[in-house]
Amino acid sequence: MKMTFKITGLAFILTFMVSGVTFGQQLPQFSQYIFNGLHINPGYAGYKGEPYIQSTYRSQWVNFPGAPETFTVTADLSANEGTMGFGVSLMSDNLGPAKTTGGLLTYAYRIQTGTNSYLGLGVSAGFSQYSIDGSMLDPNDFPDSEIPEGRINLLTPNLNSGLFFHNKKFYAGFSVYNMVGKKALEKEDVALAYHDFHYYLTAGYLFDLSTNVKFKPSFLIKEVKGAPTSYDINAMFLFMERLWVGGSYRSNMKIWNDNLQDGLNKRNAVAAIIEIFPTERLRLGYAYDHNLNVLNAYRNNSHELSVGFYMIPRKAVMKNQRWF
């Protein structure tokens, strides 16, 4: 095979081997999901209490040919005195010749379970389109019947659901993604693990270290059939209710017998994260991921940028919006 085809194939192989943005195994992930739960849980919609829009761009394995690039726009708001939440999510995920685009509408109903505690029950519905551009693959023997000519597109419906509980100091959530649409792909003789059921479990707590310093440890566990059970452990410090600084460790573990091959390097990546409020309405975030797996020798690390904006002036008293 020519070098172009070798490099593209290598990108796909590595994608199967490590957790990250994995077309063959898992949905795109973000290091800054801890500041926008709508990426992983429909029950989060409306949690902030104010209309909020955020855009996130993630470039994984920078300068590696065919490396994943993901761009999202999410927006959500609350209504009916905070008992209902509405949201919208748009995503574009590119991996070499493969591309995934999707759109979701989200509704969440929030139940007050205590004086300052709430349980959000959310559902999101929309579509996912998977495509592959055969012209980006360059085999040595042409034509190759296994490689499509031009671009092939597959469209399937999508449905996600989730629970999100929170009070002033603690939050926890559980969600299930890709609940429908798998059979539509199988009818086209396509089996995409990307569209398998995905399960997310997350929780975190906010500690007051002093008047101006808070500490928030949290975790995220992700499970999908045929892939390692992956987890993120996060530690963030909040200074003066203006600046978040911290990091994350991402790895995987063997829970089921069929989801982790022998010899797979369990170490994945560490991330440095910073979030700042330059104004009361604007939020800027950056994450730098350093690989601890087979890509470490290539020095192709990952960058993630996010911009969030509250669409009405914020109240003088800071609330949970800056915490979870």
Secondary structure, 3 states (H helix, E strand, C coil): CCHHHHHHHHHHHHHHHCCCCECCCECCCCCCHHHCHHHCCHHHCCCCCCCEEEEEEEECCCCCCCCCEEEEEEEEEEECCCCEEEEEEEEEEEECCEEEEEEEEEEEEEEECCCCCEEEEEEEEEEEEEEEEHHHCCCCCCCCCCCCCCEEEEEEEEEEEEEEEECCCEEEEEEEECCCCHHHHHCCCCCCHHHCCEEEEEEEECEECCCCEEEEEEEEEEEECCCCEEEEEEEEEEECCCEEEEEEEEEEECCCCCCCCCCCCCEEEEEEEEEECCCCCEEEEEEEEEECCCCHHHCCCEEEEEEEEECCCCCCCCCHHHCC
